[in-house]
């Protein structure tokens, strides 16, 4: 199978252009110009090929496009955006599903191209359950399943009951739109019984959006022993559910208080410290 490194070709042309026009754009301007040049390159005829990159892939069959992707990954030839565009335009979810059982690189590309497609959620759940390292694959599966939370809600509840990836199942459940007393009771139970994960579980209650949680959040935030991190997350959750908590609290002795208050990226550091 003939493979073309279109990205490599573009890079060569780009370097040549920059060398001839070093002062044409500022560094920040190049950041805007280069993506536009890449788009135009996709419609530029390649002499050795007799067609443009987009034309090259447009002539391929659905099976041919998937074979191209696998061959690129197997042989280490960069996968161009033009190949990905052709696959996305052809709606090849069914043909890409087998790649989810392939190499890590095949799986990564397949998930990126399939996205949160209904036809893939069953496989994403299987991959999530099988993950044992808490790495990027697990995080990616959770993010995609959250987009289809209602579709996998019953399975998430069942997995939770069976002790499988409980934290991740709760995160998925918290994103469901269809209201369920069972889901609310699970999220509330974990919030009330797990003092080690107050921030996380308060966030799940806020995401779920059931105002019945306000009573319990307000009760928790009033406790004397909570940390500043917990206070912050509880306050966010209360406000997200339409409530208010205005009582002044003294956290000057909290080791993270001054760090968070003085940090320019308060929200970013807060998310980091919660992990």
LOKENU-168133 format. One record per atom (N, C-alpha, C, CB): x, y, z. Coordinates in steps of 0.001 Angstrom, whole numbers, plus 500000, padded with zeros to 6 digits. Glycine has a CB too. Example, Ala and Ser with C-alpha at 12.3 -4.5 7.8 and 13.67 -1.06 7.14 Angstrom:
<atoms>
513190494310507800/512300495500507800/513200496700507800/511308495527509046/512850497750507080/513670498940507140/512900500030507870/514084499402505725/
</atoms>
This chain:
<atoms>
500851498806500000/500000500000500000/500888501246500000/499037500005501235/500611502135499070/501399503363498960/500937504379499995/501292503957497541/501881504845500791/501579505849501804/502315507141501482/501962505343503212/501669508252501756/502276509558501513/502320510349502814/501495510339500425/503483510879503086/503657511721504269/503335513163503887/505111511603504845/502041513465503826/501622514804503421/502070515857504433/500103514854503249/502089515506505698/502548516475506698/504023516785506513/502297515949508117/504795515753506158/506216515973505897/506421516870504691/506930514646505686/505589516658503643/505673517502502447/505356518949502797/504712516995501350/504315519115503606/503929520476503997/505040521143504797/502628520455504817/505632520402505711/506705520965506542/507875521441505689/507192519928507561/508201520685504655/509290521085503765/508962522390503060/509574519988502735/507752522479502526/507335523705501838/507285524879502807/505961523511501173/506819524615504012/506721525674505010/508100526204505386/505994525165506254/509047525309505634/510393525738506001/511039526542504885/511259524535506344/510790526128503663/511330526859502522/510725528257502437/511070526090501222/509419528345502662/508724529629502610/509213530558503715/507210529423502725/509377529998504931/509841530815506058/511250531328505795/509804530005507373/512093530461505209/513476530859504917/513531532019503928/514264529671504364/512573532036502995/512542533097501988/511831534357502497/511855532592500723/511006534184503534/510235535321504061/510352535402505579/508755535205503654/511565535502506094/511760535437507552/511106536575508332/513222535429507855/510946537722507711/510406538882508429/508962539204508045/511274540092508169/508352538317507274/507012538633506771/505967538673507882/506598537618505722/506114537804508879/505139537755509970/505867537698511311/504195536533509811/505196538180512338/505718538038513696/505452536600514150/505056539083514682/506042536231515261/505855534869515761/504379534567516019/506663534660517042/503662535503516621/502242535290516902/501423535234515617/501709536398517811/501825536012514599/501114535990513314/501318534665512607/501583537138512416/502531534090512721/502788532781512108/501839531737512683/504259532349512328/501497531857513961/500605530889514597/499227530880513943/500471531195516084/498813532013513383/497531532084512677/497680531718511201/496934533487512806/498818532087510628/499040531886509200/499263530414508855/500230532710508739/500054529716509661/500408528334509339/499194527409509215/501339527796510392/498206527453510138/497027526593509964/496278526878508662/496082526769511139/496225528158508258/495554528496506996/496338527960505806/495378530020506868/497661528028505889/498503527481504827/498304525976504721/499987527809505082/498177525319505843/497974523863505850/496646523502505181/498008523314507300/495603524289505480/494303524042504846/494406524174503332/493242525016505389/495094525216502880/495244525418501428/496083524318500796/495881526782501140/497056523834501543/497904522748501041/497069521503500733/499006522407502064/496014521295501501/495155520137501282/494488520130499930/494115520075502335/494362521295499300/493744521397497972/494770521712496882/492660522471497981/496045521614497232/497121521899496280/497584520614495600/498307522587496990/497651520637494301/498062519441493566/499535519125493829/497818519626492056/499806517851494139/501167517366494332/501647516799492998/501240516285495476/502704517349492453/503162516959491113/503391515454490989/504445517696490767/504073514878491946/504388513446491875/503147512565491996/505375513079492967/502073513143492510/500838512398492728/499788512711491678/500287512694494102/499838513925491141/498855514333490144/497525514717490730/498654513250489165/497461514891492015/496219515288492689/496563515877494051/495243514074492842/495598516517494660/495813517117495973/495632516052497057/494839518307496204/496099516315498280/495882515362499369/494405515029499578/496463515910500652/493549516032499548/492123515764499743/491556514922498601/491345517081499859/491979515188497389/491513514386496246/492000512950496378/492002514996494909/493206512778496849/493783511443497006/492913510580497918/495212511536497569/492498511144499039/491683510365499979/490217510296499563/491785510961501372/489744511305498843/488345511311498402/488049510157497448/488011512640497724/489068509680496764/488886508599495796/488913507214496439/489955508680494735/489211507142497714/489318505849498392/487970505350498890/490284505949499555/487848504036498962/486655503413499521/486711503515501040/486533501930499068/485585503314501716/485593503335503179/486618502363503773/484206503003503707/486650501141503239/487623500164503731/489046500627503452/487380498792503089/489240501258502294/490566501746501930/491064502822502880/490551502281500520/490167503683503317/490548504742504261/491007504157505595/489372505704504490/490276503161506072/490656502539507344/491966501781507187/489546501591507845/492154501118506046/493424500425505807/494579501416505769/493366499627504492/494330502575505173/495360503616505131/495749504040506545/494867504836504324/494741504270507379/495009504692508752/495853503650509479/493692504933509509/495461502395509378/496200501330510069/497623501218509530/495472499982509918/497774501362508218/499108501252507618/499998502401508065/499010501228506086/499446503611508124/500208504766508593/500718504526510015/499342506044508541/499828504027510858/500203503813512249/501210502680512390/498971503517513085/501005501622511639/501910500469511719/503303500816511231/501358499303510910/503386501611510151/504679501931509553/505294503222510097/504530502040508062/504587503882510995/505134505095511600/505143506300510694/506505504839512055/504255506303509691/504139507457508788/503089508394509382/503748507012507311/503422509666509584/502464510596510203/501090510574509537/503016512002510158/500047510594510355/498666510618509866/498275512074509657/497681509901510866/497983512445508424/497631513836508143/496195514129508546/497832514149506662/495912515391508738/494553515816509045/493626515520507863/494521517321509395/494188515459506668/493365515225505484/492798513799505484/494188515472504205/493564512836505961/493058511468506082/491975511414507152/494205510480506419/492203512061508269/491199512081509343/489903512741508872/491748512823510577/490025513824508113/488843514509507584/488038513587506685/489250515768506813/488734512834505844/488058511924504916/487324510822505678/489071511305503931/487929510325506734/487298509279507547/486078509834508276/488305508695508563/486219511026508840/485105511646509561/483939511933508622/485563512943510244/484237512384507408/483190512715506447/482426511481505996/483786513417505244/483088510331506019/482472509091505533/481695508344506617/483537508181504965/481729508814507862/481017508181508976/481353506687509045/479488508383508828/482567506393509450/483063505022509438/483133504390510829/484423504988508807/482237504780511702/482273504269513074/482313502749513122/481070504770513847/481433502095512380/481376500632512415/482702500003511994/480256500130511511/483354500604511025/484624500065510538/485792500417511451/484901500575509139/485624501449512259/486682501857513182/486607501120514523/486609503353513419/485458500580514849/485291499907516135/486340498827516402/483925499296516205/486712498008515397/487740496989515653/489072497570516101/487957496166514417/489358498819515734/490620499437516140/490672499672517648/490821500757515400/489510499690518287/489490499868519735/490091498662520453/488062500106520217/490222497550519750/490875496358520301/492298496205519762/490053495102519975/492766497238519048/494090497172518447/495180497716519347/494097497916517157/496209498263518742/497313498833519495/496858500105520212/498507499130518565/497671500569521145/497325501792521875/497156502958520921/498395502120522920/497990503022519885/497909504122518929/496660504004518070/499154504156518044/496316502784517648/495085502585516880/493874502977517716/494963501119516412/493892502563518958/492775502882519857/492640504389520046/492967502195521222/493768505067520213/493736506517520413/493126507227519208/495148507049520676/493560506850518006/493008507476516805/491535507126516623/493802507048515571/491184505862516877/489794505444516709/488881506233517645/489649503934516969/489290506406518891/488462507150519842/488326508602519433/489048507061521245/489399509167518901/489341510552518448/488413510729517266/490718511037518087/488382509747516369/487552509831515169/486098509440515438/488127508944514082/485896508490516324/484530508033516638/483832509011517577/484560506627517273/484570509494518585/483966510382519566/482906509665520385/483363511593518880/481935510414520885/480884509848521742/479723509322520905/480376510904522742/480034508437519987/479015507836519130/478274506745519913/479657507249517831/476945506714519762/476144505726520480/476642504305520245/474691505834520066/477147504048519036/477562502687518682/478844502260519391/477756502580517185/479521503195520014/480805502868520640/480755502828522162/481836503861520211/479648503291522751/479640503439524213/479788502102524940/478355504116524656/479242501042524389/479373499731525036/480844499341525124/478571498650524262/481590499579524034/483006499246524023/483789500155524964/483564499348522605/483422501433525013/484100502350525932/483932501895527376/483560503777525764/482746501411527714/482516500941529075/483371499711529358/481025500624529296/483479498822528372/484321497632528535/485780498031528748/484196496705527304/486247498991527965/487629499459528102/487855500093529468/487970500464526993/486879500868529921/486989501524531220/487106500500532340/485785502432531463/486257499492532312/486286498460533349/487616497712533335/485123497475533157/488172497520532135/489417496756532000/490651497559532384/489565496263530582/490538498901532419/491697499744532756/492152499458534179/491353501249532594/493463499338534358/493966499073535700/495080500017536124/494454497665535785/495290501078535317/496392501983535650/495951503416535925/497390501984534537/494646503696535774/494154505050536024/494757506090535108/494422505432537436/495151505684533912/495843506583532993/494941507306532021/496844505827532232/495542507733530898/494824508541529915/493658507793529281/495774509003528837/493808506495529051/492724505723528435/491492505745529335/493171504263528168/491709505542530619/490593505573531564/489908506939531556/491082505236532981/490704507994531593/490150509350531586/489373509623530309/491265510381531747/489910509166529184/489243509395527891/487907508648527832/490157508946526720/487894507421528310/486652506649528315/485590507342529169/486907505219528835/485992507815530336/485045508489531229/484478509739530554/485727508863532568/485342510529529937/484886511757529292/483883511462528176/486079512534528732/484144510437527385/483231510087526295/481927509519526841/483889509077525344/481996508712527867/480789508135528456/479941509187529155/481159507037529437/480565510204529708/479812511293530340/478927511995529323/480767512306530996/479384512053528075/478579512690527026/477338511871526699/479416512889525762/477364510582527032/476230509686526775/475737509067528082/476626508575525770/475783509865529132/475489509342530470/474130508660530557/475551510458531479/473107509237529951/471775508640530036/471723507288529335/470736509580529433/472502507146528285/472513505906527511/473148504763528305/473266506112526191/474106505084529158/474810504035529914/474480504081531401/476318504172529722/473440504822531766/473124505038533177/472872503726533919/471910505939533304/472047502865533352/471719501610534021/472974500762534235/470681500825533206/473844500742533240/475076499967533349/476012500577534389/475778499885531988/476070501908534431/476920502580535412/476446502267536830/476925504106535172/475144502290537035/474585501970538352/474911500529538732/473055502194538365/474764499618537775/475040498208538038/476513497982538360/474630497357536839/477383498642537617/478818498517537885/479163499061539273/479632499260536807/478547500173539619/478756500760540951/478351499762542029/477951502078541107/477198499166541872/476704498209542865/477624497010542989/475303497745542503/478271496664541877/479177495510541870/480600495892542273/479192494868540489/480790497148542677/482102497584543136/483114497820542028/482645496586544073/482639498038540814/483535498243539671/483696499734539367/483000497501538425/484911500244539531/485214501641539195/484165502595539769/485298501815537671/483925502512541038/482831503274541648/482959504777541440/482766502981543122/484158505313541623/484343506748541436/484013507182540027/485756507140541769/484481506416539052/484223506750537653/482738506580537310/485085505873536729/482107505552537869/480679505349537613/479849506494538203/480217504001538200/480265506977539360/479575508118539950/479735509366539097/480094508379541355/480924509550538550/481167510710537691/480266510659536461/482649510772537266/480123509479535888/479249509303534728/477798509549535121/479410507890534130/477378508951536230/476002509128536712/475668510595536939/475788508348538006/476640511342537456/476386512751537802/476083513594536573/477583513338538538/476406513088535388/476179513847534153/474870513469533464/477333513632533195/474128512552534056/472868512146533429/471826513248533553/472341510848534062/471009513359532548/469951514371532519/468644513791533060/469747514904531081/468401512530532768/467206511864533263/467334511671534764/466985510509532549/466396512203535530/466463512151536972/466086510767537512/465559513208537564/466809510338538534/466591509028539139/466847509128540640/467511507950538489/465879508742541439/466064508743542887/467214507823543279/464772508314543598/467360506727542538/468430505774542845/469803506424542668/468312504526541949/469981507151541574/471260507826541327/471501508894542389/471286508457539912/470479509683542688/470628510725543706/471030510121545043/469324511521543858/470418509018545420/470727508382546701/472149507848546719/469742507251546988/472628507363545594/474012506870545515/474985508022545719/474278506178544151/474771509103544983/475668510257545076/475627510874546467/475297511308544028/474446510945547039/474304511523548379/474938510621549432/472822511757548709/474733509319549292/475302508369550254/476824508475550269/474870506925549915/477429508536549085/478887508621549009/479386509948549586/479359508464547551/478646511016549350/479026512318549896/479009512286551418/478085513417549377/478016511654551991/477841511659553443/478776510686554159/476410511325553785/479172509615553485/479944508578554188/481444508615553894/479409507221553823/481877509460552966/483274509433552526/483975510761552829/483352509125551020/484521510917554015/485162512190554389/486463512464553638/485439512201555871/487015511450552983/488269511635552259/488063512259550882/488978510309552114/486841512237550391/486572512746549040/485417513739549022/486269511592548096/485407514636549979/484334515633550074/484277516492548817/484533516524551312/485428516967548355/485461517852547172/484891517149545955/486900518317546878/485401515957545699/484947515209544525/483446514936544580/485711513891544410/482978514440545694/481574514043545786/480623515234545822/481363513196547013/481071516354546370/480259517575546304/480133518020544852/480881518709547173/481211517870544111/481183518221542694/480201517368541914/482563518083542097/480114516078542265/479167515192541587/477725515619541882/479392513724542022/477460515987543118/476106516444543473/475762517728542721/475990516675545002/476732518618542604/476497519865541875/476224519583540407/477697520811542017/477005518672539823/476821518340538409/475463517689538168/477941517411537929/475028516869539114/473737516183538939/472576517162538987/473551515111540014/472710518198539818/471742519286539777/470453519083540538/471411519553538411/470414518150541461/469205517922542253/469263518813543495/469062516408542651/468325519743543605/468340520723544697/468156520091546076/467259521750544473/467727518861546131/467567518189547426/468915518041548135/466914516804547237/470001518138547385/471336517995547973/471744519225548778/472364517735546880/471073520353548546/471449521599549223/471488521464550745/470483522697548843/470501520820551318/470419520669552767/471687520020553312/469187519837553152/472163519001552626/473324518239553086/474626519000552833/473370516874552391/474683519727551740/475862520542551440/476001521680552451/475778521108550006/474876522304552773/474900523397553750/475269522886555140/473538524102553797/474808521704555461/475148521113556751/476644520813556827/474334519831556987/477200520319555726/478624519965555697/479515521199555749/478941519154554444/479145522227555003/479996523423554955/480015524142556301/479512524383553857/479019523888557123/478973524519558438/479846523832559471/477569524552558929/480402522677559148/481242521949560103/482545522693560359/481537520533559590/483023522652561574/484241523371561948/485505522738561369/484354523435563453/485501521446561162/486745520770560785/487075520727559307/486701519410561270/486262521336558466/486535521237557028/487741522093556646/485299521668556212/488409521673555581/489571522415555079/489107523530554149/490556521468554341/490042524399553792/489699525485552879/489339524934551499/490864526484552768/490045523902551079/489714523292549785/488289522758549791/490701522158549450/487924522071550860/486571521528550973/485540522645551032/486454520638552212/485859523682551784/484962524840551876/484696525428550494/485559525915552804/485774525601549713/485624526173548380/484718525314547487/486992526337547730/484975524023547479/484190523138546615/482740523054547079/484810521738546583/482543523021548365/481178522982548897/480421524261548534/481200522792550430/481096525400548633/480463526680548289/480100526707546797/481406527870548639/481007526218545951/480720526150544520/479489525286544265/481934525595543748/479430524134544946/478316523208544745/476996523830545203/478572521893545499/477034524497546335/475823525147546858/475319526206545885/476100525784548239/476221527019545386/475830528077544447/475349527497543116/477006529032544205/475955526389542702/475537525744541448/474104525237541539/476478524582541103/473678524896542748/472316524396542948/471342525506543336/472311523318544017/471818526747543257/470942527881543518/470903528341544961/469582527545543096/471763527777545797/471774528177547193/472827529232547490/472000526980548065/472936529621548756/473918530614549184/474505530213550526/473283532017549270/475754530592550721/476393530434552026/477286531641552227/477211529087552127/476934532523553119/477631533796553296/478357533919554628/476660534918553165/478319532893555453/478971532964556765/480482533118556610/478648531707557599/481053534076557284/482499534298557237/483218533193558002/482862535686557821/484259532652557410/485037531585558043/486509531977558070/484844530236557294/487207531567559088/488633531868559218/489458530632558864/488967532351560655/490134530698557707/490986529590557280/492453530007557258/490558529090555895/492803531022558017/494173531540557992/495200530504558427/494279532756558879/494781529506559188/495709528471559637/495802527314558647/495285527949560995/494969527349557617/494978526270556626/496222526412555747/493676526294555757/497011525347555568/498263525442554791/498082525862553337/498964524126554820/496897525614552765/496684525962551363/496018527326551166/495850524903550707/495546527907552253/494760529132552136/495517530260551432/494329529592553507/496698530610551947/497461531714551361/497953531366549963/498646532075552256/498319530098549759/498804529672548445/497742529881547382/499231528203548478/496533529468547689/495435529596546725/495054531056546529/494212528790547189/494962531791547609/494554533189547531/495549534042546751/494381533753548923/496826533695546852/497850534522546216/498185534078544802/499098534512547046/497678532940544407/498017532407543089/497154533038542001/497852530885543072/497795533471540932/497045534127539847/496022533193539233/497998534625538763/496397531937539005/495478530976538401/494766530183539470/496220530035537454/493986530863540295/493361530240541454/492600528973541097/492433531215542121/491782529032540053/490958527875539732/491813526696539307/489963528220538637/492863526954538501/493718525865538043/494430525185539202/494737526382537045/494982525985540099/495701525396541227/494735524661542147/496464526480542009/493502525174542248/492520524509543096/492207523114542564/491236525345543189/492030523007541257/491755521696540661/492920520744540890/491473521834539156/494133521289540790/495328520467540990/495398519952542424/496596521270540652/495128520830543389/495239520451544784/494159519452545211/495168521681545648/493043519443544487/491967518513544848/492312517068544490/490671518918544153/493277516888543558/493566515536543088/494244514716544181/494450515581541833/
</atoms>
